[in-house]
């Protein structure tokens, strides 16, 4: 068999098939990203710490510094838990987003395993705010200014988290930050 005949019989159909397959593959949408994100819809820069339960137990991480009117991915991939916990600081105007789910944190960048004995281990004991994702594959929390939200408060339970009768917000919106305590009445007392 000569080369021309070979090309017409075997190589040409493969080439045509490949050319037809490329547009077909492009027609299917890429899989959606499943992440835990936070959008700062305030006029301030904010610092965010995150608490969550992984295969080994409770973990807290911080800090994500998020500019005004910007979003940041805090955890990449499909969410594996229903409840996540946020603590936020308003760098520009003061105030904080906090709750009753006490976990460990510190002022500098951190990843801390466990929620017990924070002070004895040299960490701060910080009240995080519960976010109920409803077992969704991805979730985005929206931080808002005072007066921008009209969402009723709920009192969900916090399964498996010690010291935590916390409050959560449906729809992924956290309330405006509470004022910071006056000196001498800090979060560690």
C-alpha positions as CSV (number, residue, x, y, z in Angstrom):
1,X,0.0,0.0,0.0
2,X,1.5,3.4,-1.0
3,X,1.7,6.3,1.4
4,X,-1.1,8.3,-0.3
5,X,-3.6,5.5,0.0
6,X,-2.6,5.0,3.7
7,X,-3.1,8.7,4.4
8,X,-6.5,8.8,2.8
9,X,-7.7,5.6,4.5
10,X,-6.4,5.9,8.0
11,X,-4.8,9.3,8.9
12,X,-7.5,11.5,7.3
13,X,-10.4,10.1,9.2
14,X,-8.4,10.4,12.5
15,X,-7.6,14.0,11.7
16,X,-11.3,14.9,10.8
17,X,-12.5,13.1,13.9
18,X,-10.1,15.0,16.1
19,X,-11.1,18.3,14.6
20,X,-14.8,17.5,15.2
21,X,-14.1,16.5,18.8
22,X,-12.5,19.8,19.9
23,X,-15.6,21.9,19.3
24,X,-17.7,19.3,21.0
25,X,-15.6,19.3,24.1
26,X,-15.7,23.1,24.2
27,X,-19.5,23.1,24.0
28,X,-19.7,21.4,27.4
29,X,-19.4,23.9,30.3
30,X,-16.5,23.4,32.7
31,X,-17.4,22.1,36.1
32,X,-18.4,24.8,38.6
33,X,-15.8,25.7,41.2
34,X,-16.9,24.6,44.6
35,X,-15.3,26.8,47.2
36,X,-16.0,28.6,50.5
37,X,-15.7,32.3,49.6
38,X,-16.2,35.6,51.5
39,X,-17.1,38.9,49.8
40,X,-16.4,42.1,51.7
41,X,-19.3,44.5,50.6
42,X,-18.3,47.1,53.1
43,X,-16.3,50.3,52.6
44,X,-13.6,49.0,55.0
45,X,-10.7,46.6,54.7
46,X,-11.3,43.5,56.8
47,X,-9.3,40.7,58.4
48,X,-10.9,37.3,58.4
49,X,-10.2,34.2,60.4
50,X,-11.9,30.9,59.6
51,X,-12.8,27.9,61.7
52,X,-13.9,24.5,60.4
53,X,-13.8,20.8,61.1
54,X,-11.6,18.5,59.0
55,X,-10.8,14.8,59.2
56,X,-8.5,15.3,62.2
57,X,-10.7,17.7,64.2
58,X,-11.2,21.5,64.6
59,X,-8.9,23.9,62.7
60,X,-8.8,27.7,62.8
61,X,-6.8,29.7,60.2
62,X,-6.2,33.4,59.6
63,X,-5.7,36.0,58.4
64,X,-7.2,36.9,55.1
65,X,-6.9,40.6,54.5
66,X,-9.8,41.5,52.1
67,X,-10.1,44.9,50.5
68,X,-13.3,46.9,50.4
69,X,-15.8,45.5,47.8
70,X,-13.6,42.4,47.0
71,X,-14.0,38.7,47.3
72,X,-11.6,36.0,48.5
73,X,-11.6,32.2,48.4
74,X,-11.0,30.9,51.9
75,X,-11.2,27.2,51.2
76,X,-10.8,25.7,47.7
77,X,-12.8,22.7,46.6
78,X,-16.1,21.0,47.5
79,X,-17.3,21.8,51.1
80,X,-17.1,18.8,53.3
81,X,-19.0,20.1,56.3
82,X,-22.2,22.0,56.9
83,X,-21.0,24.5,59.5
84,X,-18.1,26.9,59.1
85,X,-17.1,29.7,61.5
86,X,-16.0,33.3,60.7
87,X,-14.4,36.0,62.8
88,X,-13.8,39.3,61.2
89,X,-12.2,42.6,62.1
90,X,-13.0,45.9,60.5
91,X,-9.6,47.5,60.1
92,X,-10.7,51.0,59.0
93,X,-13.6,51.8,61.3
94,X,-13.2,49.3,64.2
95,X,-15.7,46.6,65.1
96,X,-15.8,42.9,64.6
97,X,-18.0,40.1,63.3
98,X,-18.0,37.6,66.2
99,X,-20.2,35.0,67.8
100,X,-20.5,32.4,70.6
101,X,-18.4,29.6,69.0
102,X,-15.2,30.0,70.8
103,X,-12.0,28.9,69.0
104,X,-8.3,29.6,69.1
105,X,-6.7,32.5,67.2
106,X,-3.8,34.9,67.4
107,X,-2.9,38.3,66.1
108,X,-0.4,37.0,63.4
109,X,-1.0,34.5,60.6
110,X,-2.0,31.2,62.1
111,X,-3.2,27.6,61.6
112,X,-4.3,26.1,64.9
113,X,-5.5,22.6,65.5
114,X,-8.1,22.1,68.3
115,X,-10.4,24.5,70.2
116,X,-9.5,23.5,73.8
117,X,-7.3,25.4,76.2
118,X,-6.5,28.2,73.8
119,X,-5.1,30.5,76.5
120,X,-3.0,27.7,78.1
121,X,-1.5,27.0,74.6
122,X,-0.6,30.6,74.1
123,X,-3.5,31.6,71.8
124,X,-6.4,34.0,72.1
125,X,-9.9,32.6,72.8
126,X,-12.1,34.2,70.2
127,X,-15.8,34.0,69.5
128,X,-16.5,33.0,65.9
129,X,-19.8,33.4,64.1
130,X,-21.5,30.3,62.7
131,X,-22.2,30.0,59.0
132,X,-24.7,27.2,58.1
133,X,-24.1,26.2,54.5
134,X,-27.0,23.9,54.4
135,X,-24.7,21.2,53.1
136,X,-24.2,23.0,49.8
137,X,-21.1,22.2,47.7
138,X,-20.0,25.8,47.7
139,X,-20.9,28.9,49.7
140,X,-20.2,32.6,49.6
141,X,-20.5,34.8,52.8
142,X,-21.4,38.4,52.2
143,X,-20.2,41.0,54.7
144,X,-22.4,44.1,54.7
145,X,-22.5,47.6,56.1
146,X,-24.9,48.4,59.0
147,X,-28.4,48.9,57.7
148,X,-27.9,47.0,54.4
149,X,-29.4,43.7,55.6
150,X,-32.9,42.7,56.3
151,X,-32.4,39.1,57.4
152,X,-34.0,37.7,60.6
153,X,-31.6,36.1,63.1
154,X,-31.7,32.4,63.7
155,X,-30.4,30.4,66.6
156,X,-29.1,27.1,65.1
157,X,-27.3,24.5,67.1
158,X,-23.6,23.9,66.7
159,X,-23.1,20.1,66.5
160,X,-19.9,18.9,68.0
161,X,-18.4,22.3,68.8
162,X,-17.7,22.9,72.5
163,X,-18.9,26.1,74.3
164,X,-21.1,27.1,71.4
165,X,-24.8,28.1,71.5
166,X,-24.0,30.5,68.6
167,X,-26.1,32.4,66.1
168,X,-26.2,32.0,62.3
169,X,-27.6,33.9,59.3
170,X,-29.4,32.2,56.5
171,X,-28.4,33.1,53.0
172,X,-24.8,33.6,53.8
173,X,-25.0,37.2,55.0
174,X,-23.2,38.2,58.2
175,X,-24.6,41.2,60.2
176,X,-22.7,44.5,60.5
177,X,-19.7,44.4,62.8
178,X,-20.2,45.0,66.5
179,X,-18.1,47.7,68.1
180,X,-14.7,46.6,69.5
181,X,-14.6,46.3,73.3
182,X,-13.1,49.2,75.3
183,X,-9.5,48.6,76.5
184,X,-9.4,46.3,79.5
185,X,-12.5,44.3,78.4
186,X,-10.9,42.4,75.5
187,X,-12.0,39.1,74.0
188,X,-9.7,37.0,76.3
189,X,-11.4,37.9,79.5
